[in-house]
């Protein structure tokens, strides 16, 4: 699998694991303090080839993703479910470097592109999430986690979920279809 875009990862172990799974170039942030030089390199690569942000499914990874998206708009996003990124040897160690080749390939096959605006009549609002039990209720966190994994958009809180669904132009119909599927699978019953 050849990836046209440059993939942004956190470190050299992530680069090694990515290159075992796909044919791709990477830019390493070397931790959560993304410096100006790295941001300039990401910006240049986005203009030339495109960027896919593929950070660890944890708080520092989300912080890096946020910093890059803020400074370099228009990057594509790939997400890896946390349980697919957990180390089997080191307890509480989570990262792309621990994922299987298949998990990485699957995540990169489901890349999302960030769009600036969604027409207001098509936007998902918080009240659209209530009937599905995705906000303000018992089990809402688990439902959001299952939905985030199913749609490959990462795990979020309720407020972030609304933003992320709209950011990736996920329609109300796609949301409904995903929730029906998860209920049929018994994940969100």
Phi, psi and omega per residue, in radians:
X1 nan 2.056 -3.135
X2 -1.731 2.258 3.135
X3 -1.857 2.138 -3.137
X4 -1.215 -0.777 -3.084
X5 -1.270 2.809 3.026
X6 -1.532 2.360 -3.104
X7 -1.726 2.226 3.095
X8 -1.611 2.152 3.116
X9 -2.214 3.045 -3.071
X10 -1.480 -0.628 -3.053
X11 -2.702 -3.126 -3.048
X12 -1.167 -0.531 3.107
X13 -1.192 -0.608 3.067
X14 -1.134 -0.767 3.104
X15 -0.993 -0.829 -3.140
X16 -1.014 -0.803 -3.101
X17 -1.168 -0.726 3.110
X18 -1.044 -0.800 -3.076
X19 -1.254 -0.301 3.003
X20 -1.347 -0.463 -3.070
X21 -1.631 -0.642 -3.074
X22 -2.504 2.874 3.055
X23 -1.601 1.809 -3.055
X24 -2.700 2.740 3.001
X25 -1.731 2.642 -3.129
X26 -2.294 2.773 2.927
X27 -2.129 2.258 -3.127
X28 -1.736 2.324 3.116
X29 -1.450 -0.309 -3.099
X30 0.963 0.888 3.087
X31 1.824 -3.113 -3.006
X32 -1.443 -0.189 3.095
X33 -1.592 1.351 -3.073
X34 -1.208 2.096 -3.068
X35 -1.552 2.949 -3.082
X36 -1.061 -0.703 -3.138
X37 -1.054 -0.778 3.128
X38 -1.148 -0.744 3.113
X39 -1.095 -0.680 3.088
X40 -1.119 -0.721 3.122
X41 -1.117 -0.738 3.114
X42 -1.107 -0.762 3.136
X43 -1.063 -0.778 3.128
X44 -1.109 -0.797 3.137
X45 -1.109 -0.644 3.119
X46 -1.072 -0.723 -3.142
X47 -1.182 -0.640 -3.061
X48 -1.475 -0.768 -3.009
X49 -2.286 -0.319 -3.017
X50 1.716 2.760 -3.112
X51 -2.258 2.451 2.940
X52 -2.071 2.095 3.081
X53 -1.520 2.137 -3.075
X54 -2.380 1.309 -3.096
X55 -1.696 2.935 -3.121
X56 -1.085 2.578 3.136
X57 -1.443 1.084 3.105
X58 -2.530 3.135 -3.089
X59 -1.024 -0.866 3.128
X60 -1.057 -0.651 3.108
X61 -1.112 -0.727 3.095
X62 -1.165 -0.636 3.120
X63 -1.127 -0.773 3.106
X64 -1.065 -0.801 3.126
X65 -0.989 -0.791 -3.121
X66 -1.105 -0.805 -3.137
X67 -1.046 -0.808 -3.121
X68 -1.136 -0.807 -3.139
X69 -1.059 -0.606 -3.140
X70 -1.221 -0.708 -3.060
X71 -1.577 -0.468 -3.108
X72 -2.280 1.384 -3.126
X73 -1.126 2.673 3.080
X74 1.655 0.192 3.105
X75 -1.406 2.603 3.025
X76 -1.461 2.816 -3.035
X77 -2.240 2.343 3.004
X78 -2.180 2.441 -3.098
X79 -2.213 2.494 3.098
X80 -2.071 2.180 3.089
X81 -1.028 2.474 -3.046
X82 -0.965 -0.749 -3.092
X83 -1.154 -0.362 3.084
X84 -1.490 -0.091 -3.105
X85 -2.039 0.190 -3.122
X86 -1.518 2.419 3.116
X87 -1.276 2.438 3.074
X88 -1.516 -0.297 -3.131
X89 -1.695 -0.733 -3.052
X90 -1.866 2.020 -3.126
X91 -1.084 2.413 3.124
X92 1.116 0.340 3.070
X93 -1.726 2.121 -3.092
X94 -2.183 2.319 3.087
X95 3.135 2.799 3.095
X96 -0.966 -0.620 -3.091
X97 -1.081 -0.325 -3.136
X98 -1.656 -0.117 -3.063
X99 -1.344 2.728 3.075
X100 -1.359 2.802 3.087
X101 -0.999 -0.738 -3.114
X102 -1.160 -0.693 3.125
X103 -1.128 -0.715 3.116
X104 -1.141 -0.802 3.129
X105 -1.069 -0.741 3.126
X106 -1.098 -0.771 3.135
X107 -1.118 -0.714 -3.131
X108 -1.295 -0.350 3.066
X109 -1.369 -0.233 -3.092
X110 -2.045 0.835 -3.083
X111 -1.340 2.475 3.081
X112 -1.909 2.552 3.052
X113 -1.882 2.396 3.138
X114 -1.453 2.287 3.077
X115 -1.953 2.614 -3.082
X116 -1.203 -0.947 -3.050
X117 -2.328 2.633 3.054
X118 -2.067 2.340 3.085
X119 -0.948 2.396 -3.008
X120 -0.981 -0.611 -3.131
X121 -1.234 -0.302 3.133
X122 -1.760 -0.120 -3.108
X123 -1.199 2.478 3.019
X124 -1.471 2.360 3.135
X125 -2.022 2.901 -3.121
X126 -0.963 -0.712 -3.121
X127 -1.122 -0.380 3.062
X128 -1.245 -0.384 -3.101
X129 -1.527 -0.392 -3.059
X130 -1.044 -0.821 -3.131
X131 -1.045 -0.415 3.132
X132 -1.552 -0.054 -3.117
X133 1.218 0.541 -3.103
X134 -1.576 -0.227 3.123
X135 -2.409 2.639 2.965
X136 0.875 0.872 3.084
X137 -2.878 2.922 3.127
X138 -1.122 2.269 3.119
X139 1.465 0.033 -3.091
X140 -1.127 -0.636 3.139
X141 -1.089 -0.778 3.135
X142 -1.141 -0.670 3.106
X143 -1.144 -0.747 3.103
X144 -1.082 -0.698 3.132
X145 -1.094 -0.807 3.139
X146 -1.108 -0.737 3.127
X147 -1.130 -0.777 3.125
X148 -1.037 -0.692 3.107
X149 -1.223 -0.739 -3.111
X150 -1.115 -0.745 -3.122
X151 -1.505 -0.100 -3.114
X152 1.043 0.808 3.121
X153 -2.089 0.105 3.121
X154 1.470 2.916 -3.132
X155 -1.569 2.375 -3.097
X156 -2.437 2.936 2.934
X157 -1.470 3.113 -3.060
X158 -1.052 -0.794 -3.117
X159 -1.136 -0.759 3.132
X160 -1.158 -0.567 -3.122
X161 -1.077 -0.794 3.114
X162 -1.006 -0.833 -3.121
X163 -1.082 -0.792 -3.085
X164 -1.193 -0.703 3.101
X165 -1.048 -0.762 3.125
X166 -1.252 -0.651 -3.133
X167 -1.054 -0.640 -3.118
X168 -1.693 0.205 3.116
X169 0.938 0.716 3.054
X170 -1.414 2.131 -3.044
X171 -1.372 2.895 3.068
X172 -1.083 -0.597 3.115
X173 -1.173 -0.734 3.104
X174 -1.146 -0.687 3.078
X175 -1.071 -0.829 -3.133
X176 -1.076 -0.786 3.134
X177 -1.049 -0.746 3.126
X178 -1.104 -0.763 -3.117
X179 -1.181 -0.660 3.075
X180 -1.065 -0.798 3.128
X181 -1.046 -0.823 -3.120
X182 -1.128 -0.630 3.087
X183 -1.192 -0.712 3.103
X184 -1.093 -0.613 3.110
X185 -1.350 -0.145 -3.125
X186 1.402 0.180 -3.115
X187 -1.374 -0.645 -3.061
X188 -2.143 0.830 -3.133
X189 -1.584 nan nan
